[in-house]
Amino acid sequence: MPTYDYRCAANGQVIEVKHSMRDKMTTWSELCQLAGIEVGNTPADAPVERLANGGQVVKSSTLGQPDLPPCATGGGCSSGGCGFN
């Protein structure tokens, strides 16, 4: 499942969450609920915006394998193709 970064307009906090590509968070309360954190003093209806981070997808079968190239774990290959599939 892809991860996305959202920024709250009211408090400036950036929160990373995982959700389906078709979903989109629009308020601080939605984001907090998905992230499992408290709303705190920020208004629940404060708008949030999704940041352009590419939505990384990490294969669960590759977690904890430090010898794999970044593209195998969702990080992308800076050289344009490492040949790992």
N, C-alpha and C positions, 0 to 999 in steps of 0.2 A: 504494500500500500504506500502511495507517495506521501512524502512529508512536505509541509508548507509552512512558511513563516508569515505571520500576520503582525501588523503594527496597529496599536490602539491610538486613535487620534487624540484622545483625552489625556492619556498618561504617558504616551511614548514607548510603552513596553512592547517588546517583540517576543512573541510566543511561537514555538514550533509545535505543530500538531500533525497527526497522520489522519487522512481521510480519503475517501473516494475522489477521483478526479472530477466527478460530476457535482460534488458538494462544494459549497462555499460559505464561509462564516461571514456574517455581516455586522454582528454586534459583539460587544465585550462579553456579555453573559453567555452567548453561544460559544464563543472561544474558550471562556473559562470552564464551561461545562465539559467541552470536549477534552481540554487539557487536564481536567481534574484539579483545578485550582480555585481559590476563593475569589469572588468578584471584588471584595475589599471596598475601598472608598470611591472607586471609579463607578460612574453611573452605568447601570446594566445595559442601557440602550446606546451607549457610546459606540460610534461606528469604528469598525476595524477594516483595514485594507490588506489584501494579500500581496506580499512582496514578490518580485520577480526573482525567484531562486531556482527555477527549473523543475521543482517538484521531484526530488530524488526518490528513487525506488531502490530498496535494499532487499535482496533475496535472503530469506531467512536461512537458507542452506549455506550461505557464505559468511555469516556473522561469526566473528571470533577466529578468522583465518587471516592473520596478518601478512602471510606471504603472497596473497592474491593481489593483483593490480587494482588500483582504485576503481576502474570501470566495472570490475567484477562484483564490487560491493556497493555500487550506486554512486561512486564519486566522479565518474567520468575520466576519460583519458586525455591528457593535455596534448599528446602527440597526434591525436586524430585517429588512432586505432592501434591497439596493442596486440590484436590478434586473439584475445581471450574471448571465447564464446560460451 
